[in-house]
């Protein structure tokens, strides 16, 4: 399993962060910076298989830059891997409507 970090930052200190380490341990922080404590757990074999499969299907993601005039949109970043081998993929949340492979991976992460 590759390490994964998915984060979304929006208005009024909203932040949503999911991290999964290489052993399948995960942490989910949602809401504002002052809301609920993070949820922690371990991926089941089925969850890990589904996420790994979605990563392989996604491959090298298409670029989805934030369009002009979308200043209020939520910005997201997906990091797959660690260190110099990590794939860092910033995008805006509207890209999920345009990229079904990216949407599938993000929805699997959001189910944690």
VOBA-1610 file (N, C-alpha, C; in pm, whole numbers, padded with zeros to 5 digits, always signed):
BEGIN
Unk+00085-00119+00000Unk+00000+00000+00000Unk+00089+00124+00000Unk+00059+00217-00088Unk+00130+00345-00089Unk+00063+00440+00008Unk+00142+00526+00069Unk+00086+00629+00155Unk+00002+00724+00069Unk-00106+00776+00128Unk-00196+00866+00058Unk-00234+00980+00152Unk-00239+01099+00097Unk-00294+01213+00169Unk-00389+01285+00074Unk-00509+01309+00121Unk-00608+01383+00043Unk-00657+01496+00132Unk-00650+01617+00082Unk-00699+01729+00162Unk-00778+01826+00078Unk-00877+01884+00142Unk-00961+01987+00079Unk-00961+02106+00175Unk-00936+02224+00121Unk-00937+02346+00200Unk-01038+02440+00136Unk-01123+02499+00220Unk-01225+02589+00168Unk-01240+02712+00254Unk-01355+02772+00242Unk-01384+02896+00311Unk-01401+02875+00462Unk-01382+02983+00537Unk-01407+02987+00681Unk-01335+02875+00757Unk-01209+02856+00728Unk-01124+02758+00797Unk-01169+02614+00780Unk-01251+02585+00679Unk-01291+02447+00654Unk-01171+02369+00603Unk-01150+02252+00659Unk-01043+02164+00612Unk-01089+02020+00631Unk-01059+01939+00534Unk-01091+01796+00537Unk-00964+01724+00494Unk-00910+01639+00581Unk-00782+01574+00552Unk-00794+01425+00584Unk-00753+01344+00487Unk-00745+01199+00505Unk-00601+01158+00481Unk-00543+01087+00575Unk-00409+01032+00555Unk-00415+00882+00577Unk-00344+00810+00491Unk-00331+00665+00504Unk-00182+00635+00494Unk-00128+00563+00592Unk+00014+00530+00583Unk+00032+00398+00510Unk+00156+00361+00488Unk+00186+00242+00406Unk+00140+00112+00470Unk+00108+00114+00599Unk+00058-00007+00665Unk-00094-00014+00668Unk-00161+00088+00613Unk-00307+00088+00608Unk-00375+00159+00724Unk-00297+00220+00813Unk-00355+00299+00922Unk-00402+00432+00863Unk-00524+00477+00902Unk-00573+00603+00847Unk-00621+00696+00956Unk-00628+00824+00920Unk-00680+00929+01005Unk-00765+01020+00917Unk-00881+01058+00969Unk-00971+01148+00896Unk-01004+01266+00986Unk-00970+01386+00940Unk-01005+01509+01010Unk-01102+01585+00922Unk-01214+01626+00979Unk-01313+01695+00896Unk-01369+01816+00967Unk-01430+01904+00890Unk-01493+02024+00944Unk-01396+02138+00953Unk-01413+02220+01055Unk-01321+02332+01074Unk-01205+02285+01159Unk-01107+02369+01170Unk-00989+02333+01248Unk-01021+02313+01396Unk-01132+02362+01443Unk-01164+02354+01586Unk-01278+02256+01615Unk-01318+02175+01519Unk-01432+02086+01541Unk-01386+01951+01597Unk-01449+01846+01554Unk-01429+01712+01608Unk-01284+01664+01598Unk-01244+01580+01694Unk-01109+01521+01683Unk-01105+01424+01565Unk-00986+01394+01514Unk-00973+01302+01400Unk-01026+01162+01434Unk-01078+01095+01332Unk-01115+00953+01344Unk-00996+00874+01295Unk-00967+00765+01362Unk-00854+00682+01323Unk-00901+00539+01305Unk-00828+00464+01223Unk-00862+00324+01202Unk-00761+00255+01114Unk-00797+00138+01072Unk-00713+00059+00983Unk-00800+00011+00868Unk-00748+00021+00746Unk-00822-00026+00630Unk-00847-00176+00639Unk-00966-00218+00599Unk-00992-00361+00584Unk-00924-00405+00455Unk-00910-00534+00437Unk-00849-00586+00314Unk-00929-00540+00192Unk-01063-00539+00201Unk-01147-00495+00089Unk-01127-00347+00059Unk-01119-00264+00164Unk-01098-00121+00143Unk-00962-00097+00077Unk-00859-00165+00125Unk-00726-00148+00067Unk-00724-00191-00079Unk-00785-00305-00108Unk-00791-00353-00247Unk-00862-00253-00337Unk-00974-00199-00290Unk-01051-00104-00371Unk-00972+00024-00396Unk-00903+00074-00293Unk-00825+00197-00308Unk-00706+00176-00401Unk-00634+00066-00382Unk-00519+00035-00469Unk-00565+00020-00613Unk-00677-00047-00635Unk-00732-00063-00770Unk-00769+00072-00831Unk-00830+00159-00751Unk-00868+00293-00801Unk-00744+00375-00836Unk-00637+00360-00759Unk-00511+00432-00789Unk-00454+00382-00921Unk-00454+00251-00941Unk-00402+00195-01067Unk-00488+00239-01186Unk-00619+00243-01168Unk-00708+00286-01275Unk-00687+00434-01307Unk-00666+00515-01203Unk-00643+00658-01223Unk-00515+00684-01302Unk-00410+00607-01272Unk-00283+00629-01341Unk-00230+00768-01315Unk-00172+00829-01414Unk-00125+00967-01402Unk-00245+01057-01432Unk-00293+01130-01332Unk-00415+01209-01351Unk-00400+01322-01451Unk-00511+01354-01518Unk-00515+01472-01603Unk-00507+01595-01514Unk-00459+01705-01568Unk-00456+01829-01492Unk-00594+01892-01490Unk-00631+01946-01375Unk-00760+02014-01360Unk-00737+02145-01285Unk-00679+02246-01352Unk-00654+02373-01283Unk-00785+02443-01250Unk-00780+02526-01147Unk-00897+02602-01108Unk-00929+02703-01219Unk-01053+02704-01266Unk-01089+02798-01373Unk-01092+02942-01322Unk-01076+03034-01414Unk-01083+03176-01378Unk-01221+03205-01320Unk-01223+03288-01218Unk-01349+03326-01156Unk-01399+03226-01054Unk-01324+03124-01025Unk-01367+03022-00928Unk-01295+03042-00795Unk-01274+03166-00756Unk-01197+03197-00635Unk-01258+03136-00509Unk-01390+03117-00508Unk-01455+03064-00389Unk-01463+02911-00388Unk-01409+02849-00490Unk-01415+02703-00499Unk-01320+02639-00397Unk-01350+02516-00363Unk-01266+02442-00272Unk-01146+02386-00348Unk-01029+02403-00290Unk-00907+02351-00350Unk-00874+02218-00284Unk-00831+02122-00364Unk-00799+01990-00313Unk-00659+01950-00358Unk-00601+01857-00283Unk-00470+01805-00319Unk-00468+01657-00283Unk-00419+01577-00375Unk-00404+01434-00355Unk-00255+01403-00367Unk-00200+01338-00266Unk-00060+01298-00267Unk-00056+01147-00253Unk+00004+01081-00351Unk+00015+00936-00350Unk+00164+00903-00345Unk+00204+00829-00243Unk+00344+00795-00224Unk+00410+00888-00123Unk+00540+00870-00107Unk+00614+00948-00009Unk+00745+00998-00068Unk+00794+01106-00010Unk+00925+01158-00048Unk+00933+01199-00194Unk+01049+01177-00254Unk+01072+01219-00392Unk+00992+01137-00494Unk+00938+01022-00452Unk+00857+00939-00540Unk+00708+00973-00536Unk+00671+01070-00454Unk+00530+01104-00436Unk+00475+01175-00559Unk+00351+01139-00594Unk+00276+01210-00697Unk+00192+01314-00624Unk+00215+01441-00651Unk+00139+01549-00588Unk+00046+01605-00695Unk-00082+01600-00666Unk-00183+01636-00765Unk-00281+01737-00707Unk-00260+01867-00728Unk-00357+01968-00684Unk-00469+01981-00788Unk-00589+02003-00741Unk-00702+02023-00832Unk-00812+02098-00758Unk-00911+02143-00830Unk-01027+02205-00767Unk-01139+02101-00763Unk-01226+02111-00664Unk-01328+02007-00645Unk-01422+01991-00763Unk-01440+02094-00841Unk-01523+02083-00960Unk-01470+01982-01060Unk-01341+01950-01051Unk-01280+01852-01141Unk-01339+01713-01121Unk-01396+01687-01005Unk-01454+01555-00979Unk-01571+01527-01073Unk-01638+01632-01118Unk-01748+01614-01213Unk-01696+01581-01353Unk-01569+01613-01379Unk-01511+01594-01511Unk-01428+01467-01524Unk-01387+01409-01413Unk-01291+01299-01415Unk-01345+01184-01329Unk-01410+01088-01392Unk-01474+00979-01318Unk-01373+00891-01244Unk-01251+00877-01295Unk-01151+00796-01227Unk-01105+00863-01098Unk-01084+00994-01104Unk-01048+01069-00984Unk-01164+01067-00884Unk-01284+01085-00933Unk-01403+01081-00847Unk-01413+00949-00772Unk-01389+00838-00840Unk-01399+00707-00776Unk-01301+00695-00659Unk-01176+00735-00680Unk-01076+00728-00574Unk-01113+00819-00458Unk-01152+00942-00487Unk-01188+01036-00381Unk-01307+00986-00300Unk-01408+00930-00365Unk-01525+00879-00293Unk-01489+00761-00203Unk-01398+00674-00248Unk-01352+00564-00163Unk-01282+00619-00038Unk-01202+00722-00055Unk-01135+00784+00059Unk-01235+00850+00153Unk-01335+00916+00097Unk-01433+00985+00180Unk-01522+00890+00259Unk-01528+00765+00220Unk-01608+00666+00293Unk-01541+00620+00423Unk-01414+00654+00442Unk-01343+00610+00562Unk-01397+00676+00687
//
